[in-house]
Amino acid sequence: MELSWLNWLYTAIAWVITHIHNFYSLVLSPDNGLNWALTIITLTVLMRVLIFPLFLKQMRSSKKMQELAPKVQDLRKKYKNDKQRMNQEVMRVYQEAGANPLGGCLPVVAQFPIFISMFTVLNAMAHGQPKFGMTQQLVDSARAAHIFGAPLPATFFTSSADIEGYGADPVVAKIVLVIFVAISSLTTFLTVRQSVTRSMAQMPDNPMAQQQKILMYISPLFAIFSLNFPLGLILYWVTTNVWTLGQQHWFYSRNPMPQFDAKGNLIPFEPKPGFFARFRKTPPPAAEQPAEPEPKIVRQQPTRQPRSKRTGSKKS
């Protein structure tokens, strides 16, 4: 199903695919499966780089919410019998600190139109339709490409006759598709587990913790629906999951969970140096020169003069 208001995005993605494929065709055959695999992976990386600022905004908002966790827990205990007042006070604390509880939805919302557009473009290629500015030559090239023996436009439910029409072995193609779907399920689980585990460790008494835990184990099941997706789209989903895993690991390693003292005050944390900082030569700290001892003041006592030399004295 095509959404008319996304036609501009369909055309943009088809244009990017065309130019990436042409670039790799300088060194690889246009019909080569590696060429098309690299094209999809490169397109995915470019899309994720574009929404990287949204990811940072999401993570910074989440970090602020974690830092406010002690205050929020106190408010929940204080207003546990008045949920409306509790929600009002919690939102007031978030607003004063500049934290947005809905910030975590930004990357998902941004990815959804991209996913729909990728699905629409790849589905048109799978059906041999030169749409959105694509040429028939490009579409035929994609339909002829095989990744590990599986046709790029094939799904698990594609008939054996159609798979043979692509010049592939139906058994091998279905095994490859199942493996890619399994990898998609695993990476989906690891991605959700990475964020849920951190959230539950920070707020173990969160009433939503159990629902998050259930979601962690249910989310991989959604990947089963990708059995009906073309192999090219499954490759896109696996790539974006791997990117998310690495992206979250990078942020969590540089921003560990906040620590608090006995009074609930945030303990400041000094971030770890970046990757390039390890190779940057920094001058060793100058050794502190020992302070010179202050000169010892010696007080000289006046000597007692003989009586004959004292002023005003007379010799008897």
Residue pairs with C-beta under 8 A, 6 or more apart in sequence:
2 10
2 120
3 116
6 113
6 116
6 117
6 120
7 132
9 113
9 114
9 117
10 117
10 120
10 121
10 131
10 132
11 132
11 133
12 117
13 43
13 114
13 117
13 118
13 121
13 132
14 121
14 131
14 132
14 133
14 134
15 133
16 43
16 46
17 39
17 43
17 121
17 134
17 138
18 133
18 134
18 135
18 138
20 38
20 39
20 42
20 43
21 30
21 35
21 36
21 39
21 138
21 141
24 35
24 38
24 39
25 35
28 34
28 35
28 38
29 35
30 141
31 141
31 144
31 145
32 145
33 145
33 146
33 147
33 148
33 152
35 145
36 141
36 142
36 145
36 147
36 152
36 232
37 147
37 235
40 232
40 235
40 236
40 239
41 235
41 239
43 118
43 236
44 236
44 239
44 240
44 243
45 239
45 243
47 111
47 114
47 240
48 240
48 243
48 244
48 247
51 107
51 110
51 111
52 247
54 106
54 107
54 110
55 107
55 247
55 251
56 251
57 103
57 106
58 103
58 104
58 106
58 107
59 251
59 255
60 103
61 99
61 100
61 101
61 103
61 104
62 103
62 104
63 255
63 258
64 94
64 97
64 98
64 99
65 72
65 94
65 99
65 101
66 202
66 203
66 257
66 258
67 97
67 258
67 266
68 93
68 94
68 97
68 99
69 202
69 203
69 258
70 260
70 264
71 93
71 264
72 90
72 93
73 203
73 205
74 264
75 86
75 89
75 90
75 93
76 86
76 90
78 86
79 85
79 86
79 89
80 86
94 100
94 101
111 240
115 236
115 237
118 233
118 236
119 229
119 233
121 132
121 134
122 153
122 230
122 232
122 233
122 236
123 230
123 233
124 130
124 131
124 132
124 134
124 139
125 134
125 138
125 139
125 142
125 143
125 152
125 153
125 232
126 142
126 143
126 152
126 153
126 154
126 230
126 232
127 153
128 139
128 140
128 143
129 139
130 136
130 138
130 139
142 152
142 153
142 232
143 151
143 152
143 153
143 166
144 166
144 167
145 151
145 152
146 152
146 166
146 167
146 168
147 176
147 231
147 235
148 176
149 168
149 169
149 172
149 173
149 176
150 168
150 172
150 173
150 174
150 176
150 177
150 180
150 231
151 158
151 163
151 166
151 167
151 168
151 173
151 231
152 230
152 231
152 232
153 166
153 230
153 231
153 232
154 162
154 163
154 166
154 168
154 173
154 177
154 230
154 231
155 177
155 227
155 228
155 229
155 230
155 231
156 174
156 177
156 178
156 181
156 227
156 228
157 227
157 228
158 173
160 170
163 169
163 170
163 173
163 174
164 170
176 231
177 227
177 231
177 234
178 227
180 231
180 234
180 235
180 238
181 223
181 224
181 226
181 227
181 234
183 238
184 223
184 226
184 234
184 237
184 238
184 241
185 220
185 221
185 223
185 224
186 220
187 238
187 241
187 242
187 245
188 219
188 220
188 222
188 223
188 241
189 216
189 217
189 219
189 220
190 241
190 245
191 241
191 244
191 245
191 248
192 215
192 216
192 219
193 216
194 245
194 248
194 249
194 252
195 248
196 212
196 213
196 215
196 216
198 252
198 257
199 206
199 209
199 212
200 206
200 209
200 212
200 213
201 257
202 257
202 258
203 209
206 212
223 237
226 233
226 234
226 237
229 237
253 272
254 271
254 272
254 274
255 271
256 269
258 266
258 267
258 269
259 266
259 267
259 269
260 266
260 267
261 267
307 313
308 315
